[in-house]
Structure formats: C-alpha cells, structure tokens
Amino acid sequence: MAHPDLTLRGARVELVSTREEDLAALAALWNDGRVMAAVGFPEGLGYNAARMAAWFDRLRDHPDRYHFVVRAAPLGFCGEAYAAVDRARGRASLDLKFTVEAQGKRLSRDALSTMIRWVFAAQPDVAEVFTEPAVANLAARTLYYSCGLREAPRPADLHPAPSYWVLRRDGSQAGSEGGVVAT
C-alpha cells in the first residue's frame, strides 16, 4: 500500500516524495564513490536502471518507508532523505545523502531538521528518531549533533552497528542524559 505524494518544505530545501523520474539522479548519487565511501561503499553501489526500478517497486509497496529527493535552488537535485518507521518500537530510522556539489552548504541540516519535524508531526507512534553514522564520519556526526541527536546506548533489538544517535520526541536523548556517550 503506497502512501500519498508528500512535499516537505524547509527554509532552503524541499523534500519531495521520490518519483520514477528521480531514479536516474538517485542512481548517480548511489553510484558516486565520493558520496558512498562514508557509508562503506567507496566504489558506489553499482545500481543500474533495472535495480533502481526493483528498489522503487519495493519502496512503493511499504507503507512505513518514506523516501524523498532533496532539492534546493539553484542546485536542483541535492540528494535523498529517508525515514523508516517502526511503529511497534516507536521509532524511525533516518538516512540522508547529499551530492558532493551540495555538501558543505548547510542544506543537509535544513533537510534533516525538516525530516525530523515531519516525522514527529505526522507519525504519532514515533517517540524517537535515530541514525547510525560511521565512527569516522565526522561530517555526519556533526550534522546529527547540530539537529539535536546524541550518541546513545544501542537498543538490544537492533542489528549490530558502530553507533546509535537518537532524539526523542520530547527533545531528550535516550541514554545520554549526561551528554555524548563515548565510544
């Protein structure tokens, strides 16, 4: 069951539900090793049109997955934003990737803040949002920190990963009342 097309507006960016015509730009983003190296794929993902179409079909069939392309003037396509809602556990995982050309312009902060506001406003079952940046990805960690997320102990039900950064609906950070948790 697909959800309706959405447009989220930030101060400088617009997040628009991903459409079929966006798949080529997304493939270019995912295949760019400069972007994907930060998430463990220095050669990119190697997606072609058929893989993109299959991914898009799976996305449209899942009512708790929200994928957006991020646009900003004058750049146009800047990247992607994604939220996966887990209603049973009251949380949503977030993901954000930006083209090299759009990085370093504070657009990602606007996009992530817009996404967080939307999740908390539109998803009443979600008590917290989280992300899992690589330990070496200082740019991502700085972005998440600037948007209110803090490193916290990882919930036992999640697959192993190097980090867990969280922001609760009430603005607190689960498990990190004293500040950032050292890794």
N, C-alpha and C positions, 0 to 999 in steps of 0.2 A: 504494500500500500504506500504510494508516494504521498508526500506532503506538498502543500501549495508552494508555488514560487514565492521567495521572500527577497526583499531588498532591505538591508540594514544600512543606515547612514551614520557615519562618524563625522567628526569635524573636517577631516581631509580626505577620507576614503569612503568608498561604497562597497558593501559586500552584497553580491547578487547570487542567488541560488544558481549553481552550476547547470549549464545547458549543454546540449550536444555540440553547439558551435564553439564552446570553450575548450573542447577536448584537445585540440591541437596545441593551444597555448599551455595547457596543463602538462601535456606530454613533453613539450620543450622544457618546462620547469623541472619535471621529474627526471629528465634525461641529462640535465646540466650537472655535471660532477662538482662544479664550484658550489652549487646550492646544496646538493645531496650529500656531500662529504661530511657535513656537520651532523648528519643522521646515519652515518655509517656506509654510505654508498658513493665513494669517490669517483666512480665511473658512471654515475647516474643509474637509473633503473632499467633503461633499455626498452621502454614501452613503445609499441607501435600502434597503429590505428585499431587493429583487432583487439589488442589487450586493453586499450582505452575504452572501447565500446563495451567489452565484457565487464570492466570495472564499473562503468556508468550504469549498466543494467543492474548490477548488484546493489549499487548505491540507491537507485530509484526504488528498489524493492524493499528497502529497510526504513521503516517509519521513524526510527530513532537515530538516524545518521543525517547530519546536516552539513553539506559541503557548499562552500561559496568561493567564487572568484573575487579577488580584491582588485578594485580599480581606483585610480586617482588621476586627476588632471595634473599635468599634461602627459603623464606617462602612459595612461591607459591601463592595460593589464599589469598588475604588480605581483600577484601571487595567489595563494589559496589560504582559506581558513576552514577549519573542520571542527565539528563537535559531535561526539558520540555519547548519547545519553544512556545511562544505566539506571533505569527507574527503580529496580529492585534494591540497589545500593545507594540511591540518592545522590549520584554524582555523574559528572560528564567529563570526559577526557577532551582536551583541546589540542589542536595542532595548527601550526602556521608556518608557511614557507613563502619567501619572497624572492623575486628575481634579483640578480646581482645589481642591476640598474636601479632597483627600488630600495635596496638596503641602505641604511645609514641616513635616512631622510625623516625619521620619526613616524613614518607611515605605519610601520608594523605595530607600534604602540597604540595608535589610533584604532587599527583593525582589531587587535586583541582586546582592548578595552570595550570596543563596540560589541564584540562577540560575547564577552563576559556579561555585559549589561543585558544583552538579549537573552542569553541562557537563563539568567536569574529572573527575568521578567516573563519569559514565555514558557518556562519549564518549571512549574510549581513543585514537582517531585525532586528537583535537584537542589541539594543542600550545599554541595561544594563542586568546584571545578578543579581539574588538575591537569598537569602536563609532566613530561618525563625527559627533560633535556639531558643530553650527554654531559658528563662532568667537565669535559674540555671545551664545551660550547659556551664560552663566556658571554658572547653576544646574546644568546637565547636566555641565559640565566639573568643577565642584566635587564632584558626586556620583561621577563616574568616578574622580577622583583619590582620593576617600575609600575607594574599593573597590580601589585598587591599580593602576588603569590609568594609563598615562602617554602623552603625545603622542609619536609616533614618526614616522620617515620612512614614507611610504605605499608599500606594495608596488606595483611597476610593473604587475602584472596586474589591479589593481582599477580601476574606473571613476574618473574624476576626482571629487574631493570636497575640501571645505575643510580637513578634518583627519582624523587617524587616531590613535586611542588604543588601546593594546594592553596585555594582561597575559599573560605566558606561564604555562604550567602550573607551572613551577618557581618562579614568583613574580617573575621578572625582567621588565623591559620592553624589548622588542625595539627596538634602535636608539636607546635613550635611557639608556645606562649612566651618563651624567653628570647625569641629571635630566630635567626637562621640556625638550623641544625647542622653541625659539622659532619662531613662525610669522610 
